[in-house]
Amino acid sequence: MTQDGPTADGPEPEGSGAGHPVPEPAGSEGPAAEGRRAHRHTPRPEGAEPPHGEAAPAGESPDDPIAPPSTGSGRFGPPGRPLRRNSFLVGFTWALGALAAYSLYGGIRNAAGILVLVVIALFLAIGLNPAVVRLRSWGLPHALSVGLVAFAVLLLLCGGVVALVPPIITQSGQFIEQLPTYIEELRRSETVNELVERYDVVEKVQGAVNAGTVGRALGGVLGGAQLLFGTLFKALTVLVLTIYFLAYFNRLRTLAYSLVPRSRRERVQLIGDEILTRVGAYMVGALCIAVLAGLSTFVFALIVGLAYPMALAVVVAVTDLIPQIGATLGAIIVSLVGFATDLSAGIACVIFFLVYQQVENYLIYPKVMRRSVHVNEVAALLAALLGVGLIGVVGALIAIPTVAAIQIILREVVLPRQQAR
């Protein structure tokens, strides 16, 4: 009796039906073949993932769009099929994205003042961290090092306030005391009386003095007081944030590096530490140069006999922190005070600052800044102008450190990548 398939006594002859599998000879099966046969005849539990390296059958892959939905725990009922892509869903998704972007923009704009304070405190912490590291290298604890640096900064701030506030109060008091004398002299002046009669100044002043004018004047006084207290609050906020950033500087740096993928973390850490070191060295060097400029101005003002030498020294030190144009601004202010005092004193101020700026640019600055990043002069000027346009004087102060960081990133990351293409 013939059979359609292979005979029971032996293998299928060559050239027989192509739809029937050819059994392997007895004894030739290895462990791999047995495992494949066992896996072929053993059903896989529902929801179980296929073994590593084996493709999931159609309809069982989690990424397969025709896969049946998972039943889950069944507590909230079976989930439905995923939503199909259509024009309405795409448009709605884009609208939600645009709304989220606009909300983020509005939040950043409303919190711009606080964000500026945070950026200022962060840059101050980066600049003061080398001092903390130096104190720790001398064997001091971290908390004590941060406390000493914060105390030194507080002393500098108090010294600046003490130097600037008394002259302002003194000059204001003298002006108020001499105001009746000034008015009487104006009344006795024939030229002033002629101008008053010609242009009806008295009648215009009387007409301008009304309830609205008085209210605006009081509003101006209240606005000045609000500005004063707002400035004090901002200064205190920056000081507190700076101390916190200094205390947790290492933790914040470690947290920032941990956000980078592990494969690139080492290189990012090396570049980041280099940026922090260079920027910190620049800020410390700039502070030292500013203090030296202030001390030189103080000694010169004492020798020449200018009024309020301590206040002038603080003004020169603060303006010297502004890159490119700060030293010139301080020199102009002191020279104007010198010319107001005496012609010879004003000429002496001009000569002193011309000589001192040459010494600072070609002798002091290269020595102090030898460890910091050397920024191109044009880039520094453009950064300072852009910083002033964005966030005022503070932008000019942090412009050079920002350009220094961008310069390191360009040199170490962007340019090598472009050369490798």
C-alpha positions in Angstrom: 0.0 0.0 0.0 1.5 3.3 -1.0 1.6 6.5 1.1 1.6 10.1 0.1 4.2 11.1 2.6 7.5 9.5 3.6 7.7 5.8 4.4 7.8 4.7 7.9 11.0 2.6 7.3 13.3 5.3 5.9 13.7 8.9 4.9 11.8 10.5 2.0 13.4 9.9 -1.4 15.0 12.8 -3.1 12.5 14.7 -5.3 9.4 13.9 -3.3 6.8 16.4 -2.2 8.2 19.7 -1.2 5.7 20.6 1.5 6.9 17.9 3.9 9.8 18.5 6.3 12.8 16.2 6.1 13.4 14.6 9.5 17.0 14.6 10.8 18.8 11.3 11.2 18.6 9.7 14.6 21.4 10.7 16.9 22.3 13.8 14.9 20.2 16.2 17.0 22.1 18.4 19.3 21.0 20.5 22.3 20.2 23.4 20.1 17.9 21.4 17.9 16.1 19.9 20.9 15.7 23.4 22.4 14.2 24.7 19.1 11.8 21.8 18.9 10.8 22.2 22.5 10.3 25.9 22.0 8.2 25.2 18.9 5.9 22.9 20.6 5.7 24.7 24.0 3.1 27.6 24.0 4.3 30.9 25.4 2.2 32.4 28.1 0.1 35.4 27.0 1.8 38.7 27.5 5.3 37.1 27.9 8.1 38.7 25.9 9.9 36.5 23.3 13.4 35.3 24.1 16.4 37.5 23.4 17.2 37.6 19.7 13.9 36.2 18.5 11.4 38.4 16.7 8.0 38.5 18.1 5.2 37.1 15.9 2.8 39.4 14.1 0.3 40.9 16.5 2.4 40.2 19.6 5.0 42.9 19.4 4.3 45.9 21.7 5.3 48.2 18.8 3.0 46.4 16.3 0.1 48.8 15.4 -2.3 45.8 15.0 -1.3 44.2 18.3 -4.3 43.7 20.6 -4.4 46.0 23.6 -3.1 44.6 26.8 -5.7 43.8 29.3 -3.7 45.2 32.2 -4.9 44.5 35.7 -8.5 44.6 34.7 -9.4 46.9 37.6 -10.5 49.8 35.4 -11.7 47.7 32.5 -10.0 46.8 29.2 -8.2 49.7 27.5 -9.2 50.6 24.0 -7.2 50.7 20.9 -4.7 53.6 20.5 -5.9 56.7 18.7 -5.3 56.8 15.0 -3.4 59.7 13.5 -5.6 62.3 11.9 -5.5 66.0 11.1 -7.6 67.0 14.1 -5.3 65.2 16.5 -2.1 66.5 14.9 -3.5 70.1 15.0 -4.6 69.8 18.6 -1.2 68.5 19.6 0.6 71.4 17.9 -1.8 73.8 19.5 -1.0 72.4 22.9 2.7 72.6 22.2 2.4 76.3 21.2 0.3 77.0 24.3 2.9 75.4 26.5 5.7 77.3 24.8 3.8 80.6 25.3 3.1 79.8 28.9 6.8 79.1 29.5 7.8 82.3 27.8 5.3 84.2 30.0 6.6 82.6 33.1 10.2 83.4 32.3 9.3 87.0 31.4 7.5 87.4 34.7 10.4 85.9 36.7 13.1 87.7 34.7 14.0 89.9 37.7 14.5 86.9 40.0 16.4 84.9 37.3 18.8 87.8 36.9 19.5 87.8 40.6 20.1 84.0 40.5 22.5 84.4 37.5 24.4 87.2 39.4 24.7 85.1 42.5 25.9 82.1 40.5 28.6 84.1 38.8 29.7 85.5 42.1 29.8 82.0 43.6 32.0 80.8 40.6 34.3 83.8 41.2 34.6 83.3 44.9 34.9 79.5 44.9 38.7 79.7 44.2 39.1 81.5 47.5 37.1 78.8 49.3 39.3 76.2 47.6 42.5 78.0 48.7 41.3 78.2 52.3 40.4 74.5 52.3 43.9 73.7 51.0 45.2 75.4 54.1 43.3 72.9 56.3 40.2 74.9 57.1 36.8 73.2 57.1 34.4 73.9 54.2 31.8 75.7 56.4 34.5 77.9 57.9 36.0 78.7 54.5 32.6 79.7 53.1 31.9 81.8 56.2 35.2 83.7 56.0 34.7 84.4 52.3 31.1 85.6 52.9 32.3 87.8 55.8 35.0 89.4 53.6 32.4 90.2 50.9 30.1 91.7 53.5 32.9 93.9 54.8 33.5 95.1 51.2 29.8 96.0 50.7 29.6 97.8 54.1 32.8 99.7 53.3 31.4 100.8 50.0 28.1 101.9 51.6 30.0 103.8 54.4 32.2 105.5 51.7 29.3 106.6 49.5 26.4 107.4 51.8 28.0 110.0 54.1 29.1 112.3 51.3 25.6 112.1 49.7 24.0 113.0 53.1 26.5 115.8 53.8 26.1 117.4 50.4 22.3 117.1 50.6 22.3 118.7 54.0 24.5 121.6 52.9 22.3 122.2 49.8 19.2 122.4 52.0 20.9 124.8 54.4 22.2 127.0 51.6 18.9 126.9 49.7 17.5 130.2 51.2 20.7 131.9 50.5 20.6 130.7 46.9 17.1 132.0 46.5 17.9 135.4 48.0 20.8 135.8 45.6 18.6 134.9 42.7 16.1 137.5 43.8 18.7 140.2 44.0 20.1 139.4 40.6 18.9 142.0 38.0 19.3 139.5 35.1 17.1 136.9 36.8 14.4 139.5 37.7 14.3 140.6 34.1 13.9 137.1 32.9 11.2 136.4 35.5 9.2 139.5 34.4 9.7 138.8 30.7 8.5 135.2 30.8 6.0 135.4 33.7 7.8 132.7 35.6 6.0 133.5 38.9 2.5 133.1 37.4 3.5 129.9 35.6 4.9 128.4 38.8 1.8 129.4 40.8 -0.4 127.9 38.1 1.6 124.7 38.1 1.3 124.3 41.9 -1.9 122.4 42.4 -3.2 119.2 43.9 -2.1 117.1 41.0 1.5 118.5 41.1 1.8 117.9 44.8 0.4 114.3 44.4 3.0 113.6 41.7 5.7 115.0 43.9 4.7 112.8 46.8 4.5 109.9 44.4 8.0 110.6 43.3 9.2 110.6 46.9 7.4 107.3 47.6 8.9 105.9 44.3 12.4 106.9 45.4 11.9 105.2 48.8 10.5 102.1 47.0 13.5 102.0 44.7 15.9 102.3 47.7 14.3 99.5 49.6 14.0 97.4 46.5 17.7 97.8 45.8 18.5 96.7 49.4 16.3 93.7 49.1 17.9 92.7 45.8 21.4 93.1 47.3 20.4 91.0 50.3 18.9 88.3 48.0 22.1 88.1 45.9 24.2 87.9 49.0 22.1 85.0 50.5 22.0 83.1 47.2 25.8 83.5 46.8 26.4 82.0 50.2 24.1 79.1 49.5 25.8 78.5 46.1 29.2 78.6 47.7 28.1 76.2 50.5 26.6 73.6 48.0 28.9 74.4 45.1 30.4 70.8 44.8 27.0 69.2 45.1 25.5 71.4 42.4 28.4 70.7 40.1 28.1 67.0 40.7 24.4 67.1 40.0 24.9 69.0 36.8 27.5 66.5 35.6 25.2 63.5 36.5 22.6 64.8 34.0 25.1 64.1 31.1 25.1 60.6 29.6 27.8 58.4 31.2 29.6 57.9 27.9 30.3 61.6 27.6 30.4 62.5 31.3 34.2 62.4 31.7 34.9 64.8 28.8 32.1 67.1 29.9 33.4 67.1 33.4 36.9 68.0 32.2 35.7 70.8 30.0 33.3 72.1 32.7 36.0 72.2 35.4 38.3 74.0 33.0 35.6 76.6 32.3 34.9 77.1 36.1 38.6 77.4 36.8 39.2 80.0 34.0 36.1 82.0 34.7 36.8 82.0 38.5 40.4 83.1 37.8 39.2 85.9 35.6 36.7 87.2 38.2 39.2 87.1 41.0 41.8 88.8 38.9 39.3 91.5 37.9 38.3 92.1 41.5 42.0 92.4 42.5 42.7 94.9 39.7 39.6 96.9 40.7 40.7 97.1 44.3 44.2 98.2 43.3 42.7 100.9 41.1 40.6 102.1 44.0 43.5 102.2 46.4 45.6 104.1 43.9 42.8 106.6 43.4 42.4 107.0 47.2 46.1 107.8 47.7 46.1 110.2 44.7 43.0 112.0 46.0 44.6 112.5 49.4 47.8 113.9 47.8 45.9 116.3 45.5 43.4 117.3 48.1 40.2 116.2 46.5 37.0 116.1 48.5 35.7 112.7 49.6 38.7 110.6 48.5 37.1 107.3 49.8 34.0 107.8 47.8 35.9 108.5 44.7 38.0 105.4 45.3 34.9 103.3 45.6 33.5 104.8 42.4 36.7 104.0 40.5 36.9 100.4 41.9 33.2 99.7 40.9 33.5 101.2 37.4 36.8 99.4 36.8 34.9 96.1 37.0 33.1 97.0 33.8 35.2 95.7 30.9 36.7 98.0 28.3 35.0 101.2 29.3 34.8 101.0 33.1 38.3 102.5 33.8 37.6 105.4 31.4 34.2 106.2 33.1 35.9 106.2 36.5 38.7 108.5 35.2 36.1 111.0 33.7 34.1 111.2 37.0 37.2 111.8 39.2 38.6 114.3 36.6 35.3 116.3 36.7 35.5 116.4 40.4 39.1 117.6 40.1 38.2 120.4 37.7 35.3 121.4 39.9 37.8 121.8 42.8 40.6 123.5 40.9 42.0 123.7 37.4 45.4 122.4 38.4 43.8 119.5 40.3 41.7 118.5 37.2 44.8 118.5 35.0 46.6 116.4 37.6 43.7 113.9 37.5 43.8 113.6 33.8 47.6 113.0 33.8 47.4 110.5 36.6 44.7 108.4 35.0 46.5 108.4 31.6 49.6 107.1 33.2 47.8 104.6 35.5 45.8 103.1 32.7 48.9 102.4 30.6 50.5 100.7 33.6 47.4 98.7 34.3 46.9 97.6 30.7 50.5 96.6 30.0 51.9 95.6 33.4 49.2 94.8 36.0 46.6 93.2 33.8 48.9 90.6 32.1 50.4 89.6 35.4 47.1 89.1 37.2 45.2 87.6 34.3 47.9 85.1 33.2 45.8 82.1 34.4 42.5 83.3 33.0 41.1 83.1 29.5 42.4 85.7 27.1 39.4 87.2 25.3 39.6 89.0 22.0 39.2 92.8 22.5 36.5 93.1 19.8 34.6 90.2 21.3 34.9 91.7 24.8 33.6 95.1 23.6 30.7 93.6 21.7 29.8 91.3 24.7 29.9 94.3 27.1 27.6 96.3 24.8 25.2 93.4 24.4 25.2 92.7 28.1 24.3 96.3 28.9 21.5 96.2 26.3 20.1 93.1 27.8 20.3 93.4 31.6 22.1 96.7 32.2 25.4 97.2 34.1 25.1 93.6 35.4 25.2 92.3 31.9 28.5 94.2 31.3 30.0 92.7 34.4 29.2 89.1 33.4 29.9 89.5 29.7 33.6 88.6 29.8 33.2 85.4 31.8 30.4 84.3 29.5 32.5 85.0 26.4 35.4 83.1 28.1 33.2 80.0 28.6 31.9 80.2 25.0 35.4 80.5 23.8 36.5 77.3 25.6 33.5 75.4 24.3 34.2 76.5 20.7 37.9 75.6 21.0 37.5 72.2 22.6 34.2 71.0 21.1 32.9 72.8 18.0 36.1 73.4 16.1 37.6 69.9 16.5 34.2 68.5 15.3 34.3 70.7 12.3 37.9 69.7 11.5 37.0 66.0 11.7 34.2 66.3 9.0 
